[in-house]
Amino acid sequence: MATLSLENNPLVRFVGQNRGLLFPLCAAALIFVILIPLPTITLDFLLLINILLTTIVLMTVMYIRGPLEFSSFPSLLLALTLFRLVLNTATTRLILANGAQGTAAAGHVVEAFGSFVAANSLVVGVIIFLIVTVIQFIVITKGATRIAEVAARFTLDGMPGKQMAIDADLSSGLIREDEARKRRKELSDESSFFGAMDGAAKFVRGDAIAGLIITFINLLAGIAIGIVRHGMPFGEAVTTFSTLTVGDGLVGQIPALLVSVAAGMVVTKGGTEGSADKALFGQLGGTAKPLGVAAGAAAVMALLPGMPFIPFMLLAGGAGAASWHRWRKEKAAAAAPPPEPDAAAEAPVTASLQIDLLRVELGYGLLALAAGDAPRLTEQIRGLRKTIAQEMGFVLPAVRIQDNLRLDPDEYVVRVKEIEAGRGRLRPPLVLAIDPSGNVPSLPGERVTEPTFGLPALWIEEQHRDEALARGCTVVDASGVLATHLTEVVRENMAELLSHAETQKLLDELPREHQRLVSDLIPAHASVGTVQRVLQALLAERVSIRDLPTILEGIQEAAASGIRSVPGTVSVVRMRLARQISESVRGAGGYVPMVALSPEWESAFAESITGQGEDRQLAMPANRLSEFMQRLRDTLDAAVASGESPVLVCSGAVRAHVRAIVERFRPATPVLAQSEIHPRARIRTVGVV
């Protein structure tokens, strides 16, 4: 037997393909409803659609868990209000034009509301209409409008604080970037929703006033038209047009009342989780005492003279039974043994084994830098993470900020893997003035040593900032001093902060076109641990690892050449990065200022290296090392005094050992092999050791 399939219906298929035009066509059709008289059967159908839509809206609002689940409600509220006003216009035309024909002049829906709902009594109908109008205009509409206005104001006022809280959580590592983006979108949607609800509520209030005015027009104008134009007796005209007016008023005001209630419920859902029925019943009957007191009050009312005994006793019995049932559940819960500790309960023990890769501890006097209305420190840490990622290709781990009561109020400590890596003192709201020449600025203030580079500095009042800037000083606020210190600590310890998991993440996040390189290299020629050690060696000398594909190609080239040691692999990789390294050490003059290692010292270092592979060590006598360090220090100081930022250049065979010595007294001085200088880079020798 053939079955009916709606999917194959041409009309259904056409509507599905063009459903985007449905709403605009309906909006345009409202104009024709105003201009063209409608048949009563069509008007009845539209009035029933209005009642059905408002009922669906109210039921939907009751079951949403939050306002943003019904984000289209302001637009829908405006559309329903316009639809209702258009229907009021259509019914007014039929009442005034055809009212002399009887109470069915505006359709059977208006007639039913005017007679059946009013209990066939004109007085009762008028009173019911006035009561509904008062409830709609004074109670529901006014209250919903006020709630929407206050909610919009508080939501917009609270946006900056909520935004700062999201930024603070992101910079401290509590949430990831995608979660922060999601929260920002929810915050934006929430502000837009309550702002739209504030405006839409004004339309609802205007709709109530318009409905009241239309009702009086229908009544007075209808009676006048019936008596003057149609010659109806006064009593018949009053009865007919009053019935039509009351019916029209009720059929318009009842849906308006439902929509106003829905608007109020949507706005008041902001602080309640879950659907309205679960939230209300769960909170209203959540404990036994309120139910017991209510049962006792109902029983006392039942015993009062003249009070209906049976209804009150039924209510007392129901409330008492609910109270007893709730009391038993509370008693059982209190007597139950505590739950067995599970894996989650043992979290504090395992948590004690975990360490923070980066942590900033603040004295209680500095907590305002990371909290309050303007947490500058968290913003600067977020900027630091972005800068390190762009410059070095290394994603800085989350920086945990916490208070430490054992510190002085103005003291802070920066820790790397729980070990202190930096310490300093701040004087907010004072600002720190630093003279780049190394002298103390001649300004009133507190003389200190800048914690990052050890330069003489001065804590001055904010009012002296402009004067310090005019004298060529660098002026930094308290949070900027801490952020600068943290930046330098991070740059000194990047190699230690690059973990095996972070290395694997860098490999996994390479673009698709480079994944074949990773699969060819790992694990056939190198392990993830080998890649990690190579990257750590580069970061230790502040060489950016952002060009990871080139680094992997260098590791693959070293493996193909039979080089298995990490120092040898690093040498090959550094030659691959020659262009990048040469560009990073290029001076302001457009050339690479070099301090060359003389052939005598080259030979001395080469002859002092013993061992094979990774066991190669420098065995130079201590007096020769001291002599080399002194000569190198004098040469570098002379180059710096002439305005250069030199690099030390030597052969690739001894570069790693020379770097190990230079790192102890001039860690910021790059040490390059001759093969690591790009052939097209401009060079200039500014000294020879």
LUMZA-101246 format. One record per atom (N, C-alpha, C): residue in one letter; x, y, z negated. Coordinates in steps of 0.1 Angstrom, whole numbers, plus 5000, padded with zeros to 4 digits. Layout:
// residues N
AXYZ...
***
This chain:
// residues 689
M500949885000M500050005000M500950125000A500550225008A501350345009A501250424997T502350484993T502350574981T502550714986L502050814978L502150954981L503451004975S504251064984S505551114980S505551264982L505751344971L505751484972L507051534979E508151454978E509351504985E509251515000N508351425006N508251425020N507151525025N506451595016N505451685019N506151815025P505651855037P506351965044P506252095036L505052115029L504852235022L505752245009V505852125002V506752114991V508252134995R508552075006R509952095011R510252235015F509252305021F509452445025F509652535013V508752515003V508852594990V510252564984G510652444983G511952414977G513152484984Q513052484997Q514152555005Q514152705004N512952765001N512852905001N512452954987R512752884977R512252924963R512853054959G513953094965G514553224962G513653344965L512753324975L511853424979L510553434971L510353334962L509153324955L508953434945F509853474937F509753584928F509553714935P510353754945P510153874952P508753884958L508253774964L506953774970L505853794960C505953734948C504953754938C504953894933A506153954932A506254094928A505554184938A505754154951A505154234961A503654214962A503154094958A501754064958A501054144947L501754184937L501054264926L500554394932I501254454942I500754574948I499454554954F499254444961F497954424968F496854394958V497254334946V496254314936V495654454931I496554554931I496054684926I495254754937L495654734950L494954804961L493754744966I493754604966I492654534972I491754474962P490454484962P489554414953P489654264954L489754194943L489854054943L488553984941P488353864947P487153784944P487253744930T486053724923T486053684909T486753554907I486653454916I487253324914I488853344914T489353434923T490753454923T491253524910L490453614905L490753684893L490753594881D489753504881D489753404870D490953314870F491353274882F492653194883F493853274878L493953394881L495153474877L495153504862L493953524856L493853544842L494253414834L493853304840L494153174833L495753154834I496253194846I497753174847I498453264837N497953384835N498553474825N498453414811I497353354807I497253294794I498153174793L498253094804L499152974803L500553014802L501053114810L502453154809L502853214796T501953294790T502253344776T502353234766T501453124767T501553014758T502852934760I503252914773I504552844775I505652924769V505653054771V506753134766V506853124750L505653134744L505653114729L506252984724M505752874731M506252744727M507752724730T508252784741T509652774744T510452844734V509952964729V510753034719V510852964706M509752884703M509752814690M510852704690Y511252654702Y512152534702Y513552564706I513852694709I515252734712I516052744699R517352714700R518252714688R518852844686G518952934696G519553064695G519053154706P519153284704P518553374714P519153364728L520453334729L521053324742L520653204750E519953104744E519353004752E518253044760F517653164757F516553214765F516953354769S518153364776S518753494779S517853574789S517053504797S516153574807S514953624800F514753614787F513453654781F513153804783P514153904782P513854044784P513254064798S513854004808S513254024822S511853954823L511753834817L510453774818L509353854810L509753914799L508853994791L508354114799L509254174807L508854284815L507954244826A508254124832A507454074843A506054044838L505953974827L504653944821L503854064818T504554174812T503854294809T503254364822L504054364832L503554424845L502454344851F502554204850F501454124855F500154144847R500254164834R499054184826R498454324829L499254424831L498754554835L498054554848V498654484858V497954474871V496654404870L496554294862L495254224860L494254314853N494754404844N493854494837N493254594847T494154634857T493654724867T492554654876A492854524880A491954454888A490554434881T490554394868T489354374861T488554504859T489354614857T488654744856T487854784869R488554754880R487854784893R486554714894L486554584891L485354494892L484254544881I484754574869I483754614859I483054744863L483854844868L483254974871L482454964884A482854874894A482154864907A480954774906N481054664899N479954564899N479354534886G479554624876G479054594863G477554594862A476854654871A475354654871A474854514875Q475654424880Q475154294884Q475154204872G475654234861G475554154849G476954124843T476954044833T478254014825T479253934833A478853874844A479753794852A480353874863A480254004863A480754094873A482254084875A483054064864A484454054865A484953914864G484153814866G484553674866G484053604853H484153474853H483653394842H484653394830V485953414833V486853424821V486553544812V486353664819V486053784811V484653764804E483753704811E482353674805E482453584793A483253484794A483453384783A484053454771F485053534773F485653604762F484753704756G483853764764G482953864759G481753814752S481453684755S480253624748S480553514739F481253414744F481553294735F482453334724V483653394727V484553434717V483953534707A483053614712A482453714703A481153664696A480953524698A479753464692A478453524696N478353564709N477153624714N476653744707S477553814700S477153934692S478054044697L477454154701L478254264706L479054324695V478454334683V479154394671V480354304667V480154174667V481254084663V482354094674G481954104687G482954114697G483854234696V483154354693V483854474692V484854474680I484354414669I485154404656I486354314659I486154204665I487254114668I488254184677F487754254687F488754324696F489554424689L488854504680L489554604672L490554544663I490254434657I491254364648I492454314656V492154254667V493354204675V494154314680T493554434683T494254544688T495154604677V494554614665V495354664653V496554574650I496254444650I497354354647I498454364658Q498054374671Q498954384682Q499754514681F499054624679F499654754681F500454794668I499854774656I500454824644I501454724638V501054594638V501854504631V502954434640I502454364650I503454284658I504254364667T503654454675T504454534685T505454624678K504954694667K505754794660K506954724653G506654604647G507654534640G508754474650A508254414661A509154364671A510054474677T509454584679T510254694685T511354744675R510954754662R511954794652R513054684650I512654564650I513654454649I514654454661A514154474673A514954474685A515954594684E515454704680E516254824679E517354814669V517054754657V518054744647V519054634651A518554524657A519454414661A520454464672A519954544681A520854604692A521854694686R521454774676R522454874670R523554794663F523154704654F524154634647F524954544655T524454484666T525254404675T526254484682L525854604687L526854684694L527854744685D527454784672D528454834663D529454724658G528954604658G529854494653G530754434664M530654484676M531454424687M532954444686P533454564682P534854584681P535454484670G534754474659G535354384648G535354234653K534254194660K534254054664K535354034675Q535554134684Q536554124694Q537954114688M538154194677M539454184670M539654054664A538553994658A538653864651A539053754662I538453764674I538853664684I540253684688D540753804690D542153834693D543053784682A542653804670A543553754659A543653604658D542453534660D542553384661D543353334672L543253404684L544053364695L545553384693S545953504688S547353524686S547953444675S547153404665S547653314655S547653164658G547053134670G547052994674G545852914670L544952974663L543752894658L542852854669I542852924680I542052894692I542952904704R542452834715R543152844728R542552954736E543252984747E542753084756E541453064762D541152934765D539752904771D538752924760E538952884748E538052914737E537853064734A538953134735A538753284733A537953344744R538253294757R537453344768R535953314766K535653194761K534253154759K533653244749R534353274738R533753354727R533553494732R534453544740R534253684745R533053694754K532853584762K531653584771K530353584762E530353494752E529253484743E528953624736L530053694732L529853824726L529353924736S529753924748S529254014758S527853984761D527453854763D526153814765D525153854754E525653834742E524853874730E524554024730S525554104732S525254244732S524354284744S524554224755S523654254767S522254214764F522054094757F520754044755F519954134745F520654174734F519954254724F519754394729G520654444737G520354574744G519154574753A519054464761A517954454770A516654434762M516754354751M515554334742M515054464736D515954554733D515554684727D514754764737G515254764750G514454834760G513154764764A513154634764A511954554768A510854574757A511254584744A510254604734A509554734735K510154834741K509454964744K508354944754F508554854764F507454824773F506354754767V506554664757V505554594750V504654694743R505354794736R504554894728R503754974738G504355014749G503555094759G502355014765D502554884766D501554804771D500354794762A500654794749A499554794739A498754924739I499455034741I498755164742I497955174755A498455124766A497755124778A496555044778G496654924771G495454834770G494354904762L494654974752L493655044744L492955154752I493755224760I493255334768I492355274779I492755174785I491955104796I490655054790T490655004778T489354954772T488355064770F488855184765F487955294763F487455344776I488255344786I487855394800I486755304805N486955164804N485955074809N484655094802L484655114788L483455124781L482655254784L483355374783L482655504785L482355524800A483355494809A483055514823A481955414828G482055284823G481055194828G479655224824I479455274811I478155314807I477655424815A478555524818A478155644826A477755604840I478555514846I478255474860I476955394860G476755304851G475555224851G474255304849I474355414841I473155494839I472955584850V473955654855V473855764865V473655704879R474555604882R474555554896R473555444899H473455354889H472655234891H471255244884G471055354877G469755374870G469455274860M470455214853M470155114843M469655184830P468855114822P468455174809P469655184800F469655274791F470755304783F471155174775G470155114769G470454994761G471054884769E470554864781E471054754789E472454784794A472754914798A474054954802A475054944791V474654974778V475654964767V475954814765T474854734765T475154584762T475954524773T475654554786T476454494797T477854534797F478054664797F479454714798F480254694785S479554684774S480354654762S480854514762T479954424767T480354284768T481554264777L481454334789L482554324799L483854384793T483654494786T484854564781T485554484770V484654424761V485254344750V485954224756G485254154766G485854044772G487154074779D487154184787D488454224793D489554264783G489154324772G490154364762G490754244755L489854144752L490354024746L491253934755V490753924768V491553844777V492953904780G493054034778G494354104779G495154114767Q494554134755Q495254154743Q495754024736I494953914738I495453784732I496753744739P496853734752P498253704758P499253804754A498953934753A499854034748A500354004734L499453964726L499753934712L500753814711L500453714720L501353594720L502753634724V502853714735V504153754740V504853844729S504153924722S504854014712S505353924701V504553824697V505053734686V506353654691A506353614704A507453544709A508653644709A508453774713A509553864713A510153884699G509253894689G509753904675G510553784671M510053664674M510753544670M512153524677V512253564690V513453564697V514553644690V514153774686V515153864680V515553814666T514553764659T514853714645T515553584645K515753514656K516453384656K517953404655G518453534655G519953554655G520653484643G520053484631G520753424620G520353284616T519453224624T518953094621T519352994631E519952874627E520352774636E519252664637G519052604649G518052504651G516752564656S515852474660S514552524664S513752574652A512752654655A511952724645A511252634635D510752524640D509952424632D510952364622K512052314626K513052244617K513652344607A513952464612A514552564603A513552604592L512252624595L511252674586L510952564576F510652444581F510252334572F511452284563G512652294569G513752244562G514152344550Q513952474552Q514252574542Q513052594533L511852584538L510752604529L510552494519G510752374523G510552264514G511852194511G512952274510G514252214508G514452164494T513852214484T514052174470T512652144463A512752074452A511452024446A510752134437K511552224431K510952324422K509952414428P510152474440P509152564445P507852484448L507952364453L506752284456L506052244443G506752214433G506052184420G505352304414V505952424415V505352544409V504052574418A504152554431A502952584439A501852484436A502152354434A501152254430A500452294417G501252334407G500652374394G499752494396A500152594404A499352714406A498052674413A498052584423A496852544429A495952474420A496452384411A495652314401A494952414391V495752514387V495152614378V494052694385M494152724398M493152794406M491952714407A492052574408A490952484410A490052484397L490652504386L489952504373L489252634369L489552744377L488952874374L487452864377P486552934370P485152934373P484852994386G484052934395G483652984408G484552954419M485752894416M486652854427M486352724432P486452694445P486152564451P487152464446F486652364439F487552264432F488252174442I487552114451I488052014460I489252064469P489052174476P490152224484P491452254476F491252324465F492452354457F493152224451M492352134447M492952004442M493651924453L493051924465L493751864476L495051924479L495152054479L496452124481L497352104470A496852104457A497752074446A498351934447G497451834451G497951694452G498951684463G498751744474G499751734485G501051804481A501051924475A502251984471A502951914460G502151854451G502751774440G503451654445A502851584455A503451464461A504751494468A504751604476A505951644483A507051684473S506651754462S507651784452S508251664445W507451564442W507851444435W508851364445H508451354457H509251284467H510651354469R510651494469R511851564470R512751554458W512051544446W512751534433W513451394433R512851294437R513451164437R514651154446K514551224458K515751224467K516851294461E516551414454E517651484447E518351414436K517451334428K518051254417K518851144422A518451074433A519150964439A520551014445A520451134451A521751194456A522751224445A522151274434A523051314423A523651194416A522851084415A523350964408A524250874417A524250894430A524950814439A526450834437P527250734438P528750744436P529250824448P530350894445P530950974456P531450884467P531350934479P531750854491P533250814490E533550694496E534850654496E535750744505P536850774501P537750864509P538050794522D537850864533D538250814546D539550874551A539750854563A541050914569A541051064568A539851124570A539851274569A540151324555A539751244545A539951284531A541451284528E542251204535E543651194532E544451294540A543751384547A544351484555A545351574548P545051614535P546051704529P547451634527V547451494525V548751424523V549551424536T548851394547T549551394560T549851544564A549051634560A549251774564A550551824558S550851774546S552151814539S553351774547L553251684556L554351634564L554551724576Q553551804580Q553651884592Q554352014588I555052064598I555752194597I555252294607D555352414604D555052524614D556352554622L556152554635L557352584643L557752734641L556752824640L556952964638L556053014627R556553084617R555653134607R556153264602V555253364600V555653494595V554953504581E555653524571E555153534557E555253684553L554153734548L554053874545L553753894530G554353994524G554054034511G552654094511Y551954104499Y550554144499Y550454284504G551454364503G551354504507G551354524522L551654414530L551754414544L550654344551L549654294543L548654214549L547754294558A547654424556A546854504565A547354514579L548654474581L549154474595L548554364603A548154254597A547554144605A546054134603A545454224596A543954214593A543454354593G542154364588G541554494587G540954544601D540754674602D540154724614D541054734626A542354734624A543254744635A544454654633P544354524636P545454434633P546454444645R547354544644R548354574654R549254454656L549654384645L550654284645L550154164654T548854124652T548354014660T548354044675E547954174678E547954214692E549354214698Q550354254690Q551754254695Q552354114697I551854024688I552353884689I551753824702R550453854705R549853804717R550653854729G551053984729G551854044740G553253974741L553853944729L555153874729L555053734736R553953664733R553853534739R553753544754K552953644758K552853664773K554153704779T554853794773T556153834778T557153724779I557253644768I558153524768I557853434780A556553404781A556153314792A556553364806Q556353494808Q556653554821Q558153564824E558953594813E560353614815E561153484815M560853394805M561653274803M560953154808G559653154812G558953034816G558752944804F558752994792F558552914780F557352964772V556452874770V555252904763V555552904748L555453014742L555853024727L554752954719P555152864710P554152804701P553352904693A552252854687A551452944679A552252994667V552053124664V552753194653V551753204642R552053134631R551153134619R551553254610I550553324606I550753444597I550053414584Q550853424573Q550253394560Q550853484549D550153494538D550653574527D551553494519N552553554512N553453484503N553553574490L552953534479L552953614467L554353624461R555253534465R556553534459R557453644465L557053694476L557753804483L557353944476D558254034478D557954174473D556854224482P556054324477P554854374485P555254414499D556454474500D556854534513D557754444521E557854314517E558854224523E558154124532Y558954084543Y558453974552Y559553884555V559153764559V560153654562V559653594575V560553564584V560253494596V560953354595R560153254597R560753114595R560553034608V561552964612V561552874623V561752734618K560652644620K560652514614K560952514599E560252604592E560252614578E561552674572I562552704581I563852754577I563852904580E564252984570E564253124571E565253164583A564753244592A565553294603A565653444603G564953514595G564953664595G564153714583R564653824578R563953884566R564154034567G563154114562G563154254563G562154324554R562154454553R561254524545R560654634554L559354664552L558554764559L557954864550R557754984555R557155094546R555955154553P554955074556P553755134562P553055234552P552555344556P552355394570P553555474576L554755464570L555855534575L556355474588V557055544596V557555494609V559155494608L559755404616L561255394615L561855464627A562755554624A563455634634A564955574635I565355544647I566655484650I567355564660D568555604657D569455674667D570255574675P570055574688P570755474696P572355484695S572855604691S574255624690S574855554677G573955514668G574455444656G574555534644N574155664646N574155754635N572855764628V572755814616V571555824608V570855954612P569655954617P568956084620P568956174609S569156304611S569156404601S567756454599L566956374593L565556404590L565256364575P564256424569P563956374556P563256234556G563756144548G563256014548G564055914540E563755784541E564455684533E565455614542R566755614539R567755554547R567755404545V567755324556V567755184555V568555124567T568754994567T569354924579T568254854586E568254884599E567154824608E567354674607P566354594605P566454444602P566854364614T566554404626T566854324638T568254324643F568754444645F570154464650F571154524640G570654554628G571554604617G571954744619L571254824627L571554964629L571155054618P571855164615P571355264605P570055324610A569055334601A567755394605A567155474593L566055524596L565355614586L563855594586W563255574575W561755564574W561355714572I560455754581I560055894581I558555904581E557956024577E556556044578E556156054592E554856024595E554256034608E554456174614Q554356274605Q554456414610Q555756454616H556856374613H558156404618H558456314631R557456244636R557656164648R558156244660D557456354663D557756434674D559156494673E559556534661E560856584660E561956484662A561656364657A562656254659A562756214674L561656214681L561656184695L562456294703A562256414699A562956524705A564456514703R564956454693R566356434690R566956314697G566056244705G566556124712G566455994704C565755994693C565655874685C564555784690T564655654687T563555564690T562755554677V561455574678V560555564667V559555454668V559555364658V558755244658V557955234646D556655194647D555855184635D556155044628A555555024616A555954904608A555654774616S554454764622S554154644629S555154624641G555554734648G556454724659G557854674654V558254714642V559554664637V559554514635L558454474629L558254324626L558154244640A557454304649A557354234662A558654224669T559454334669T560754334675T561654234668H561654224655H562454124648H562053984652L560753964652L560253834656L560653794671T560653894680T561053874693T562453824694E563353894686E564753854687E564953714681V564253684670V564353554664V563953444674V562853474681V562353374691V563453354702R564053464707R564953454717R566253374713E566553384700E567753314695E567453164693N566153134691N565852994687N564852924697M564852974710M563952914720M564352774722A565552744722A565952604725A565452504715E565452554702E564952464691E563452454692L562752554697L561352554697L560752474709L561552434719L561052364730L561052214726S559952164723S559752024719S559551924731H559651794728H559351694738H557951714744A556951734735A555551744739A555451874748E556151984745E556052104753E556652074766T557752004767T558451974779T557551894788Q556851794783Q555951714790Q554751794795K554351894787K553251984792K553652064804L554952114803L555452194814L555452114827L555851984826L555851904838L554451874843D553551854834D552151814838D551451934845E551852054841E551152174846E551852234858L552852164864L553452204876L552352194887P552452284898P551452274909P551552134915R550452104922R550351974929R551451944938E551952044946E552952024956E554251984950H554452004937H555751974930H555551844922Q554451784921Q554251664913Q554951544919R555151544932R555951434939R557351434934L557951564933L559251574928L559451514914V558451544905V558451484891V558351334892S557451284900S557351134900S558551064906D559251134915D560551074920D561651084910L561651184902L562751204892L562551124880I561351124875I561051054862I560150934864P560550814859P561750794850P562950724858A562850724871A563850654879A565250714877H565350844877H566750904876H566950984862A565951014856A566051094843A564851074835S564951084822S563851074813S563351214809V562151214803V561651344798V562651404788G563251324780G564251364770G565351434776T565851384788T566951444795T566551584800V565351584806V564951714811V564851814799Q564351774788Q564251854776Q565551914772R566551824771R567951864767R568551964777V568251944790V568752044800V568052174798L566752174796L566052304794L566452374782Q566752294771Q567252354759Q568552424760A569452354768A570752414771A570652544778L569752554788L569552674795L568952784786L567952754778L567352844769L568352894759A569252804754A570152854744A571052964749E571252974762E572053084768E571153184775R569853184771R568853274776R568753284791V568753164797V568553144811V567053104813S566353174821S564953144823S564753014829I563752934824I563352804830I562052814838R561652944842R560452954849R560452894862D561652884869D561752824882D562052674879L561052604873L561252464869L561452374881P560852394893P561152304904P562652304908T563252424908T564652424912T565552354901I565152364889I565852294878I565752144880L564552094883L564351954885L565151904897E565251984908E566051954919E567451944916G567952034907G569352024902G569651894894I568651854886I568851734878I568851614887Q567951614898Q567951504907Q569251504915E569851614919E571051624926E572251564917A572251604904A573251554895A573151404894A571951354893A571751204891A572251134904A571951194916A572351124928A573851134930S574551224923S576051234924S576651144913G575951074906G576450994895G576751064882I576351184881I576551254868I575451224858R575851164847R574951124837R574951204824S576051284822S576151354810S575251484811V574751524800V573951654799V574751774803P575951794798P576751914802P577051914817G577351794823G577551794837G576251824845T575151774840T573851804847T573551954846V573852014834V573552154832V574352234842S575652194844S576552274853S575952274867V575452154872V574852154885V573552234886V572752234875V571552314875V571852464875R572852504868R573252644867R573752694881M574452604889M574852644902M573552664911R572552574909R571352594917R570652724913L570852774901L570152894896L571053014898A572053004906A573053114908A572453244911R571453254920R570853374924R570153434912Q569353354904Q568653404893Q569553454882I570653374879I571553414868I572353544872S572753554885S573453674889S572553794888E571253774891E570353894890E570053934876S570053834867S569753864853S570953944846V572153924851V573353994845V573754114853R573054154864R573354264872R573154394863G574154484864G574154604856G573354714862A573354834856A572654944861A573154994874G574454974877G575055014889G574854924901G574154824899G573754734910G574854624912Y575754604904Y576854504905Y576954424892V577654314892V577854234881V579154274875P579254334863P580454374856P581154244850M582354214854M582954084850M584254114842V584354034832V585654024825V586253884828A587353874835A587853744840A588753684830L588853554830L589753484822L591053454830S592153494824S593453484831S593853344833P594653314843P595153184846P595853114834E596553194826E597153144814E596153084804W595153154802W594153104792W593252994799E593152994812E592452884818E593252754816S594552764818S595352644816S595352604802A595452704792A595452664778A594152594774F593052634779F591852564776F591752434783A592152424795A592052294802A592952194796E594152234791E595052134785E594552094771S593752174765S593252144751S592052064751I591452024762I590251944762I590651804762T589951724753T590251584752T588951504753G589051374756G587851294756G587251284770Q586251194772Q585651174784Q584051194783G583451244794G581951254794G581451344783E580451304776E579951394765E580751394753D581851314753D582751314741D583851414743R583851494754R584951594756R584851704746Q585951734740Q586051824729Q587251924731L587152034725L588252134726L589152114714A590452094716A591352074705A592452174706M592152304706M593052414706M593452444692P594752474690P595152514676P594452644671A594252654658A593552764652A594152894655N595452904655N596053034657N595853084672R595852984681R595553024695R594153064697L593153004690L591753044691L591653184685S592253214674S592153344668S592753444678E593853414684E594453514693E593553534705F592853424710F591953444722F590753524718M590253504706M589053574701M589353724700Q590553754695Q590853894693Q591053964706R591753904715R591953964728R590653984736L589753884735L588453894742L587654004735R587654014722R586954114715R587354254720D588754274720D589254404724D588854434739T588954334748T588554364762T587054394763L586254324756L584754344757L584454484751D585054514740D584754644734D585154764743A586254744750A586754854759A585754864771A585254754776A584254754787A582954814782V582554784770V581254844765V581454994763A582655034758A582855174756A582855254769S583055194780S583055264793S581655254799G580655204792G579255204796G578855074804E579654974803E579354844810E578754744800S578054644806S577554524798S578154404805P579454374801P580154274809P579754134806V580054044816V579953904814V581353844815L581553734808L582853664809L582753554820V583753554829V583753464840V585053374839C584753244840C585853144840C585553034849S586352924849S586152814858S585052724852G584352644860G583352554855G583752444846A585052404847A585552304838A585652334824V585852464821V586052504807V584952594802R583952624811R582952724807R582152684795A581752564793A580952524781A581752544769H583052514769H583852524757H584152674754V584352754764V584552894761V583252954756R582152914761R580852964756R580652924741A581052804737A580952764723A581752854714I582852914719I583653004711I583053144710V582653194722V582153324723V580853334716E580053234715E578753234708E578953264694R580053234688R580153254673R580353404669F580953484679F581153624675F580453724684R580153684697R579453774706R578353684713P577253644706P576353554712P575553614724A575453744724A574753814735A575553824748T576853794748T577653804760T577553674769P577053694781P576953574790P578253524794V578453394795V579653324800V579253244812L579853284824L579453224836L580653154843A580353044850A581352984858A581453064871Q582553054878Q582753124890Q581753084901S581352954900S580352894910S578952944907E578753004896E577353044892E577053184896I578053254902I577853384908I577453374922H576253424926H575753404939H576753474950P576953414961P577853474971P577453614975R576253644975R575853784980R575653884968A576053844956A575953934945A577154024945R576954154943R578054254942R578654234928I580054234928I580754214916I581754324914R582154344901R583254434898R583954384886T585254374887T586054334875T586354454866V585954444854V586154554844V587154524834G587654404834G588654364824G589154224827V590354194821V590954064822V591454024808V591153904804V591653854791V592953774794
***
